[in-house]
């Protein structure tokens, strides 16, 4: 049985490391409030350092 669709405008996104291109984190984003792509500095366990992570589709 398929899950119900959410009434909210939040969508699941992935955060990809800009150095090694691996998808390390998942988060939700309210598309009505935030129109631009998210870019955060997070720890990449593959690079073993803090790098910039950009939003990608899941």
N, CA, C and O atoms as a Tripos MOL2 file, in Angstrom:
@<TRIPOS>MOLECULE
protein
  232   231    58     0     0
PROTEIN
NO_CHARGES

@<TRIPOS>ATOM
      1 N           0.8290   -1.1660    0.0000 N.3       1 UNK1
      2 CA          0.0000    0.0000    0.0000 C.3       1 UNK1
      3 C           0.8880    1.2480    0.0000 C.2       1 UNK1
      4 O           1.8180    1.3560    0.7990 O.2       1 UNK1
      5 N           0.6030    2.1540   -0.8700 N.am      2 UNK2
      6 CA          1.4140    3.3680   -0.9960 C.3       2 UNK2
      7 C           1.0920    4.3400    0.1280 C.2       2 UNK2
      8 O          -0.0280    4.3700    0.6380 O.2       2 UNK2
      9 N           2.0940    5.1400    0.5100 N.am      3 UNK3
     10 CA          1.9110    6.1300    1.5710 C.3       3 UNK3
     11 C           1.0830    7.3050    1.0790 C.2       3 UNK3
     12 O           0.9830    7.5560   -0.1220 O.2       3 UNK3
     13 N           0.4900    8.0180    2.0280 N.am      4 UNK4
     14 CA         -0.3220    9.1800    1.6800 C.3       4 UNK4
     15 C           0.5750   10.3390    1.2740 C.2       4 UNK4
     16 O           1.6960   10.4760    1.7630 O.2       4 UNK4
     17 N           0.0690   11.1630    0.3810 N.am      5 UNK5
     18 CA          0.8060   12.3640   -0.0110 C.3       5 UNK5
     19 C           0.6500   13.4190    1.0700 C.2       5 UNK5
     20 O          -0.4220   13.5750    1.6550 O.2       5 UNK5
     21 N           1.7050   14.1230    1.3200 N.am      6 UNK6
     22 CA          1.7180   15.1550    2.3430 C.3       6 UNK6
     23 C           1.0140   16.4080    1.8260 C.2       6 UNK6
     24 O           1.1000   16.7310    0.6410 O.2       6 UNK6
     25 N           0.3280   17.1040    2.7100 N.am      7 UNK7
     26 CA         -0.3250   18.3580    2.3470 C.3       7 UNK7
     27 C           0.6570   19.5200    2.4240 C.2       7 UNK7
     28 O           0.3650   20.6220    1.9590 O.2       7 UNK7
     29 N           1.8090   19.2710    3.0090 N.am      8 UNK8
     30 CA          2.8080   20.3220    3.1800 C.3       8 UNK8
     31 C           3.6180   20.5010    1.8970 C.2       8 UNK8
     32 O           3.6560   19.6240    1.0340 O.2       8 UNK8
     33 N           4.2570   21.6500    1.8000 N.am      9 UNK9
     34 CA          5.0620   21.9300    0.6140 C.3       9 UNK9
     35 C           6.5290   21.5980    0.8530 C.2       9 UNK9
     36 O           7.3940   22.0600    0.1090 O.2       9 UNK9
     37 N           6.8230   20.8000    1.8830 N.am     10 UNK10
     38 CA          8.2070   20.4190    2.1530 C.3      10 UNK10
     39 C           8.5730   19.1850    1.3440 C.2      10 UNK10
     40 O           7.8240   18.2090    1.3070 O.2      10 UNK10
     41 N           9.7100   19.2360    0.7100 N.am     11 UNK11
     42 CA         10.1750   18.1240   -0.1020 C.3      11 UNK11
     43 C          11.5150   17.6480    0.4200 C.2      11 UNK11
     44 O          12.2970   18.4310    0.9600 O.2      11 UNK11
     45 N          11.7780   16.3530    0.2560 N.am     12 UNK12
     46 CA         13.0400   15.7690    0.6810 C.3      12 UNK12
     47 C          14.1170   16.1200   -0.3430 C.2      12 UNK12
     48 O          13.9080   15.9920   -1.5500 O.2      12 UNK12
     49 N          15.2690   16.5630    0.1560 N.am     13 UNK13
     50 CA         16.4030   16.8960   -0.7060 C.3      13 UNK13
     51 C          17.6410   16.1820   -0.1840 C.2      13 UNK13
     52 O          17.6870   15.7680    0.9740 O.2      13 UNK13
     53 N          18.6310   16.0440   -1.0340 N.am     14 UNK14
     54 CA         19.9170   15.4840   -0.6340 C.3      14 UNK14
     55 C          20.9630   16.5770   -0.6640 C.2      14 UNK14
     56 O          20.8550   17.5270   -1.4390 O.2      14 UNK14
     57 N          21.9770   16.4470    0.1800 N.am     15 UNK15
     58 CA         23.0980   17.3830    0.1850 C.3      15 UNK15
     59 C          24.3360   16.6320   -0.2740 C.2      15 UNK15
     60 O          24.7460   15.6530    0.3500 O.2      15 UNK15
     61 N          24.9390   17.1020   -1.3830 N.am     16 UNK16
     62 CA         26.0760   16.4180   -1.9990 C.3      16 UNK16
     63 C          27.3520   17.2080   -1.7730 C.2      16 UNK16
     64 O          27.3740   18.4300   -1.9130 O.2      16 UNK16
     65 N          28.4150   16.4950   -1.4200 N.am     17 UNK17
     66 CA         29.7270   17.1060   -1.2130 C.3      17 UNK17
     67 C          30.2480   17.6330   -2.5540 C.2      17 UNK17
     68 O          30.1720   16.9390   -3.5670 O.2      17 UNK17
     69 N          30.7750   18.8550   -2.5570 N.am     18 UNK18
     70 CA         31.2870   19.4290   -3.8030 C.3      18 UNK18
     71 C          32.6600   18.8730   -4.1590 C.2      18 UNK18
     72 O          33.0780   18.9600   -5.3140 O.2      18 UNK18
     73 N          33.3720   18.3000   -3.1820 N.am     19 UNK19
     74 CA         34.7120   17.7610   -3.4450 C.3      19 UNK19
     75 C          34.6510   16.3500   -4.0250 C.2      19 UNK19
     76 O          35.2260   16.0930   -5.0830 O.2      19 UNK19
     77 N          33.9600   15.4340   -3.3460 N.am     20 UNK20
     78 CA         33.9540   14.0270   -3.7890 C.3      20 UNK20
     79 C          32.6580   13.6240   -4.4910 C.2      20 UNK20
     80 O          32.5690   12.5080   -5.0030 O.2      20 UNK20
     81 N          31.6530   14.4980   -4.5300 N.am     21 UNK21
     82 CA         30.3760   14.2830   -5.2270 C.3      21 UNK21
     83 C          29.5170   13.1700   -4.6180 C.2      21 UNK21
     84 O          28.6440   12.6280   -5.2960 O.2      21 UNK21
     85 N          29.7520   12.8240   -3.3510 N.am     22 UNK22
     86 CA         28.9270   11.8120   -2.6810 C.3      22 UNK22
     87 C          27.7800   12.4960   -1.9420 C.2      22 UNK22
     88 O          27.9390   13.5920   -1.4030 O.2      22 UNK22
     89 N          26.6220   11.8360   -1.9250 N.am     23 UNK23
     90 CA         25.4500   12.3580   -1.2300 C.3      23 UNK23
     91 C          25.5160   11.8780    0.2160 C.2      23 UNK23
     92 O          25.3040   10.6950    0.4820 O.2      23 UNK23
     93 N          25.8080   12.7810    1.1530 N.am     24 UNK24
     94 CA         26.0580   12.4160    2.5450 C.3      24 UNK24
     95 C          24.9000   12.7150    3.4830 C.2      24 UNK24
     96 O          24.7440   12.0310    4.4940 O.2      24 UNK24
     97 N          24.0890   13.7120    3.1790 N.am     25 UNK25
     98 CA         23.0380   14.1500    4.0900 C.3      25 UNK25
     99 C          21.7140   14.2670    3.3500 C.2      25 UNK25
    100 O          21.6740   14.4970    2.1410 O.2      25 UNK25
    101 N          20.6190   14.1000    4.1110 N.am     26 UNK26
    102 CA         19.2710   14.2900    3.5940 C.3      26 UNK26
    103 C          18.5550   15.2590    4.5110 C.2      26 UNK26
    104 O          18.7560   15.2390    5.7250 O.2      26 UNK26
    105 N          17.7180   16.1120    3.9300 N.am     27 UNK27
    106 CA         17.0010   17.1080    4.7050 C.3      27 UNK27
    107 C          15.7020   17.4300    3.9820 C.2      27 UNK27
    108 O          15.4820   16.9720    2.8610 O.2      27 UNK27
    109 N          14.8460   18.2140    4.6180 N.am     28 UNK28
    110 CA         13.6280   18.6660    3.9590 C.3      28 UNK28
    111 C          13.7120   20.1720    3.7690 C.2      28 UNK28
    112 O          14.3940   20.8720    4.5180 O.2      28 UNK28
    113 N          13.0120   20.6540    2.7600 N.am     29 UNK29
    114 CA         13.0590   22.0740    2.4320 C.3      29 UNK29
    115 C          11.6600   22.5340    2.0670 C.2      29 UNK29
    116 O          10.9770   21.8750    1.2830 O.2      29 UNK29
    117 N          11.2270   23.6500    2.6200 N.am     30 UNK30
    118 CA          9.9450   24.2390    2.2780 C.3      30 UNK30
    119 C          10.1380   25.0460    0.9970 C.2      30 UNK30
    120 O          10.7690   26.1040    1.0190 O.2      30 UNK30
    121 N           9.6000   24.5550   -0.1110 N.am     31 UNK31
    122 CA          9.8360   25.1910   -1.4080 C.3      31 UNK31
    123 C           9.0950   26.5100   -1.5750 C.2      31 UNK31
    124 O           9.4540   27.3080   -2.4400 O.2      31 UNK31
    125 N           8.0680   26.7570   -0.7650 N.am     32 UNK32
    126 CA          7.3580   28.0300   -0.8520 C.3      32 UNK32
    127 C           8.1590   29.1540   -0.2020 C.2      32 UNK32
    128 O           8.1100   30.2970   -0.6570 O.2      32 UNK32
    129 N           8.8950   28.8340    0.8580 N.am     33 UNK33
    130 CA          9.6510   29.8580    1.5850 C.3      33 UNK33
    131 C          11.0620   30.0390    1.0450 C.2      33 UNK33
    132 O          11.5750   31.1580    1.0160 O.2      33 UNK33
    133 N          11.6960   28.9480    0.6170 N.am     34 UNK34
    134 CA         13.0860   28.9900    0.1490 C.3      34 UNK34
    135 C          13.1090   28.5960   -1.3250 C.2      34 UNK34
    136 O          12.8980   27.4310   -1.6630 O.2      34 UNK34
    137 N          13.3640   29.5630   -2.1970 N.am     35 UNK35
    138 CA         13.3360   29.2890   -3.6340 C.3      35 UNK35
    139 C          14.7050   28.9300   -4.1900 C.2      35 UNK35
    140 O          14.7990   28.2080   -5.1820 O.2      35 UNK35
    141 N          15.7690   29.4230   -3.5640 N.am     36 UNK36
    142 CA         17.1100   29.1520   -4.0860 C.3      36 UNK36
    143 C          17.6230   27.8150   -3.5660 C.2      36 UNK36
    144 O          17.0520   27.2420   -2.6390 O.2      36 UNK36
    145 N          18.7010   27.3220   -4.1680 N.am     37 UNK37
    146 CA         19.2940   26.0540   -3.7390 C.3      37 UNK37
    147 C          20.0910   26.2600   -2.4540 C.2      37 UNK37
    148 O          20.7500   27.2830   -2.2690 O.2      37 UNK37
    149 N          20.0150   25.2690   -1.5790 N.am     38 UNK38
    150 CA         20.7090   25.3330   -0.2920 C.3      38 UNK38
    151 C          22.1640   24.9210   -0.4690 C.2      38 UNK38
    152 O          22.4700   23.9700   -1.1890 O.2      38 UNK38
    153 N          23.0640   25.6550    0.2030 N.am     39 UNK39
    154 CA         24.4800   25.2880    0.2390 C.3      39 UNK39
    155 C          24.9700   25.4640    1.6740 C.2      39 UNK39
    156 O          24.9350   26.5670    2.2200 O.2      39 UNK39
    157 N          25.4280   24.3610    2.2810 N.am     40 UNK40
    158 CA         25.8740   24.3730    3.6690 C.3      40 UNK40
    159 C          27.2730   23.8020    3.7780 C.2      40 UNK40
    160 O          27.6970   23.0070    2.9400 O.2      40 UNK40
    161 N          27.9910   24.2150    4.8200 N.am     41 UNK41
    162 CA         29.2910   23.6040    5.1250 C.3      41 UNK41
    163 C          29.0540   22.4920    6.1220 C.2      41 UNK41
    164 O          28.6350   22.7460    7.2510 O.2      41 UNK41
    165 N          29.3200   21.2460    5.7130 N.am     42 UNK42
    166 CA         29.0950   20.0700    6.5470 C.3      42 UNK42
    167 C          30.3440   19.2010    6.5160 C.2      42 UNK42
    168 O          31.2160   19.3730    5.6650 O.2      42 UNK42
    169 N          30.4170   18.2560    7.4650 N.am     43 UNK43
    170 CA         31.5360   17.3250    7.5170 C.3      43 UNK43
    171 C          31.2710   16.1700    6.5600 C.2      43 UNK43
    172 O          30.2200   15.5340    6.6260 O.2      43 UNK43
    173 N          32.2240   15.8990    5.6710 N.am     44 UNK44
    174 CA         32.1300   14.7790    4.7350 C.3      44 UNK44
    175 C          32.9640   13.6330    5.2940 C.2      44 UNK44
    176 O          34.1730   13.7720    5.4750 O.2      44 UNK44
    177 N          32.3150   12.4960    5.5690 N.am     45 UNK45
    178 CA         33.0480   11.3620    6.1490 C.3      45 UNK45
    179 C          33.9520   10.6830    5.1340 C.2      45 UNK45
    180 O          34.8480    9.9350    5.5260 O.2      45 UNK45
    181 N          33.7500   10.9160    3.8520 N.am     46 UNK46
    182 CA         34.6080   10.3190    2.8170 C.3      46 UNK46
    183 C          35.8620   11.1540    2.6120 C.2      46 UNK46
    184 O          36.9480   10.6020    2.4320 O.2      46 UNK46
    185 N          35.7300   12.4790    2.6350 N.am     47 UNK47
    186 CA         36.8830   13.3830    2.5100 C.3      47 UNK47
    187 C          37.5840   13.5780    3.8530 C.2      47 UNK47
    188 O          38.7470   13.9780    3.8920 O.2      47 UNK47
    189 N          36.8850   13.2990    4.9490 N.am     48 UNK48
    190 CA         37.3750   13.4740    6.3170 C.3      48 UNK48
    191 C          37.6910   14.9420    6.6330 C.2      48 UNK48
    192 O          38.6620   15.2340    7.3300 O.2      48 UNK48
    193 N          36.8590   15.8700    6.1140 N.am     49 UNK49
    194 CA         37.0230   17.2920    6.4130 C.3      49 UNK49
    195 C          35.7100   18.0190    6.1510 C.2      49 UNK49
    196 O          34.7910   17.4560    5.5570 O.2      49 UNK49
    197 N          35.6260   19.2660    6.5930 N.am     50 UNK50
    198 CA         34.4490   20.0830    6.3450 C.3      50 UNK50
    199 C          34.5240   20.6350    4.9250 C.2      50 UNK50
    200 O          35.5110   21.2610    4.5380 O.2      50 UNK50
    201 N          33.4690   20.3940    4.1590 N.am     51 UNK51
    202 CA         33.4080   20.8820    2.7860 C.3      51 UNK51
    203 C          32.0310   21.4850    2.5350 C.2      51 UNK51
    204 O          31.1190   21.3350    3.3490 O.2      51 UNK51
    205 N          31.8920   22.1520    1.4290 N.am     52 UNK52
    206 CA         30.6200   22.7200    1.0290 C.3      52 UNK52
    207 C          29.7360   21.6120    0.4560 C.2      52 UNK52
    208 O          30.1960   20.7980   -0.3440 O.2      52 UNK52
    209 N          28.4720   21.5850    0.8650 N.am     53 UNK53
    210 CA         27.5020   20.6050    0.3770 C.3      53 UNK53
    211 C          26.3670   21.3610   -0.3020 C.2      53 UNK53
    212 O          25.8040   22.2880    0.2820 O.2      53 UNK53
    213 N          26.0250   20.9720   -1.5360 N.am     54 UNK54
    214 CA         24.9640   21.6260   -2.2930 C.3      54 UNK54
    215 C          23.7530   20.7190   -2.4190 C.2      54 UNK54
    216 O          23.8590   19.4940   -2.3580 O.2      54 UNK54
    217 N          22.6090   21.3450   -2.5960 N.am     55 UNK55
    218 CA         21.3380   20.6300   -2.7160 C.3      55 UNK55
    219 C          21.2350   19.8940   -4.0530 C.2      55 UNK55
    220 O          21.5910   20.4330   -5.1010 O.2      55 UNK55
    221 N          20.7390   18.6510   -3.9980 N.am     56 UNK56
    222 CA         20.4480   17.8610   -5.1980 C.3      56 UNK56
    223 C          19.1200   17.1470   -4.9950 C.2      56 UNK56
    224 O          18.6600   16.9930   -3.8630 O.2      56 UNK56
    225 N          18.5040   16.7120   -6.0850 N.am     57 UNK57
    226 CA         17.2550   15.9560   -5.9930 C.3      57 UNK57
    227 C          17.5230   14.5640   -5.4640 C.2      57 UNK57
    228 O          18.5900   13.9960   -5.6930 O.2      57 UNK57
    229 N          16.5380   14.0110   -4.7470 N.am     58 UNK58
    230 CA         16.6680   12.6500   -4.2070 C.3      58 UNK58
    231 C          16.1510   11.6550   -5.2130 C.2      58 UNK58
    232 O          16.1700   10.4510   -4.9560 O.2      58 UNK58
@<TRIPOS>BOND
     1     1     2 1
     2     2     3 1
     3     3     4 2
     4     3     5 am
     5     5     6 1
     6     6     7 1
     7     7     8 2
     8     7     9 am
     9     9    10 1
    10    10    11 1
    11    11    12 2
    12    11    13 am
    13    13    14 1
    14    14    15 1
    15    15    16 2
    16    15    17 am
    17    17    18 1
    18    18    19 1
    19    19    20 2
    20    19    21 am
    21    21    22 1
    22    22    23 1
    23    23    24 2
    24    23    25 am
    25    25    26 1
    26    26    27 1
    27    27    28 2
    28    27    29 am
    29    29    30 1
    30    30    31 1
    31    31    32 2
    32    31    33 am
    33    33    34 1
    34    34    35 1
    35    35    36 2
    36    35    37 am
    37    37    38 1
    38    38    39 1
    39    39    40 2
    40    39    41 am
    41    41    42 1
    42    42    43 1
    43    43    44 2
    44    43    45 am
    45    45    46 1
    46    46    47 1
    47    47    48 2
    48    47    49 am
    49    49    50 1
    50    50    51 1
    51    51    52 2
    52    51    53 am
    53    53    54 1
    54    54    55 1
    55    55    56 2
    56    55    57 am
    57    57    58 1
    58    58    59 1
    59    59    60 2
    60    59    61 am
    61    61    62 1
    62    62    63 1
    63    63    64 2
    64    63    65 am
    65    65    66 1
    66    66    67 1
    67    67    68 2
    68    67    69 am
    69    69    70 1
    70    70    71 1
    71    71    72 2
    72    71    73 am
    73    73    74 1
    74    74    75 1
    75    75    76 2
    76    75    77 am
    77    77    78 1
    78    78    79 1
    79    79    80 2
    80    79    81 am
    81    81    82 1
    82    82    83 1
    83    83    84 2
    84    83    85 am
    85    85    86 1
    86    86    87 1
    87    87    88 2
    88    87    89 am
    89    89    90 1
    90    90    91 1
    91    91    92 2
    92    91    93 am
    93    93    94 1
    94    94    95 1
    95    95    96 2
    96    95    97 am
    97    97    98 1
    98    98    99 1
    99    99   100 2
   100    99   101 am
   101   101   102 1
   102   102   103 1
   103   103   104 2
   104   103   105 am
   105   105   106 1
   106   106   107 1
   107   107   108 2
   108   107   109 am
   109   109   110 1
   110   110   111 1
   111   111   112 2
   112   111   113 am
   113   113   114 1
   114   114   115 1
   115   115   116 2
   116   115   117 am
   117   117   118 1
   118   118   119 1
   119   119   120 2
   120   119   121 am
   121   121   122 1
   122   122   123 1
   123   123   124 2
   124   123   125 am
   125   125   126 1
   126   126   127 1
   127   127   128 2
   128   127   129 am
   129   129   130 1
   130   130   131 1
   131   131   132 2
   132   131   133 am
   133   133   134 1
   134   134   135 1
   135   135   136 2
   136   135   137 am
   137   137   138 1
   138   138   139 1
   139   139   140 2
   140   139   141 am
   141   141   142 1
   142   142   143 1
   143   143   144 2
   144   143   145 am
   145   145   146 1
   146   146   147 1
   147   147   148 2
   148   147   149 am
   149   149   150 1
   150   150   151 1
   151   151   152 2
   152   151   153 am
   153   153   154 1
   154   154   155 1
   155   155   156 2
   156   155   157 am
   157   157   158 1
   158   158   159 1
   159   159   160 2
   160   159   161 am
   161   161   162 1
   162   162   163 1
   163   163   164 2
   164   163   165 am
   165   165   166 1
   166   166   167 1
   167   167   168 2
   168   167   169 am
   169   169   170 1
   170   170   171 1
   171   171   172 2
   172   171   173 am
   173   173   174 1
   174   174   175 1
   175   175   176 2
   176   175   177 am
   177   177   178 1
   178   178   179 1
   179   179   180 2
   180   179   181 am
   181   181   182 1
   182   182   183 1
   183   183   184 2
   184   183   185 am
   185   185   186 1
   186   186   187 1
   187   187   188 2
   188   187   189 am
   189   189   190 1
   190   190   191 1
   191   191   192 2
   192   191   193 am
   193   193   194 1
   194   194   195 1
   195   195   196 2
   196   195   197 am
   197   197   198 1
   198   198   199 1
   199   199   200 2
   200   199   201 am
   201   201   202 1
   202   202   203 1
   203   203   204 2
   204   203   205 am
   205   205   206 1
   206   206   207 1
   207   207   208 2
   208   207   209 am
   209   209   210 1
   210   210   211 1
   211   211   212 2
   212   211   213 am
   213   213   214 1
   214   214   215 1
   215   215   216 2
   216   215   217 am
   217   217   218 1
   218   218   219 1
   219   219   220 2
   220   219   221 am
   221   221   222 1
   222   222   223 1
   223   223   224 2
   224   223   225 am
   225   225   226 1
   226   226   227 1
   227   227   228 2
   228   227   229 am
   229   229   230 1
   230   230   231 1
   231   231   232 2
@<TRIPOS>SUBSTRUCTURE
     1 UNK1         2 RESIDUE 1 A UNK
     2 UNK2         6 RESIDUE 1 A UNK
     3 UNK3        10 RESIDUE 1 A UNK
     4 UNK4        14 RESIDUE 1 A UNK
     5 UNK5        18 RESIDUE 1 A UNK
     6 UNK6        22 RESIDUE 1 A UNK
     7 UNK7        26 RESIDUE 1 A UNK
     8 UNK8        30 RESIDUE 1 A UNK
     9 UNK9        34 RESIDUE 1 A UNK
    10 UNK10       38 RESIDUE 1 A UNK
    11 UNK11       42 RESIDUE 1 A UNK
    12 UNK12       46 RESIDUE 1 A UNK
    13 UNK13       50 RESIDUE 1 A UNK
    14 UNK14       54 RESIDUE 1 A UNK
    15 UNK15       58 RESIDUE 1 A UNK
    16 UNK16       62 RESIDUE 1 A UNK
    17 UNK17       66 RESIDUE 1 A UNK
    18 UNK18       70 RESIDUE 1 A UNK
    19 UNK19       74 RESIDUE 1 A UNK
    20 UNK20       78 RESIDUE 1 A UNK
    21 UNK21       82 RESIDUE 1 A UNK
    22 UNK22       86 RESIDUE 1 A UNK
    23 UNK23       90 RESIDUE 1 A UNK
    24 UNK24       94 RESIDUE 1 A UNK
    25 UNK25       98 RESIDUE 1 A UNK
    26 UNK26      102 RESIDUE 1 A UNK
    27 UNK27      106 RESIDUE 1 A UNK
    28 UNK28      110 RESIDUE 1 A UNK
    29 UNK29      114 RESIDUE 1 A UNK
    30 UNK30      118 RESIDUE 1 A UNK
    31 UNK31      122 RESIDUE 1 A UNK
    32 UNK32      126 RESIDUE 1 A UNK
    33 UNK33      130 RESIDUE 1 A UNK
    34 UNK34      134 RESIDUE 1 A UNK
    35 UNK35      138 RESIDUE 1 A UNK
    36 UNK36      142 RESIDUE 1 A UNK
    37 UNK37      146 RESIDUE 1 A UNK
    38 UNK38      150 RESIDUE 1 A UNK
    39 UNK39      154 RESIDUE 1 A UNK
    40 UNK40      158 RESIDUE 1 A UNK
    41 UNK41      162 RESIDUE 1 A UNK
    42 UNK42      166 RESIDUE 1 A UNK
    43 UNK43      170 RESIDUE 1 A UNK
    44 UNK44      174 RESIDUE 1 A UNK
    45 UNK45      178 RESIDUE 1 A UNK
    46 UNK46      182 RESIDUE 1 A UNK
    47 UNK47      186 RESIDUE 1 A UNK
    48 UNK48      190 RESIDUE 1 A UNK
    49 UNK49      194 RESIDUE 1 A UNK
    50 UNK50      198 RESIDUE 1 A UNK
    51 UNK51      202 RESIDUE 1 A UNK
    52 UNK52      206 RESIDUE 1 A UNK
    53 UNK53      210 RESIDUE 1 A UNK
    54 UNK54      214 RESIDUE 1 A UNK
    55 UNK55      218 RESIDUE 1 A UNK
    56 UNK56      222 RESIDUE 1 A UNK
    57 UNK57      226 RESIDUE 1 A UNK
    58 UNK58      230 RESIDUE 1 A UNK
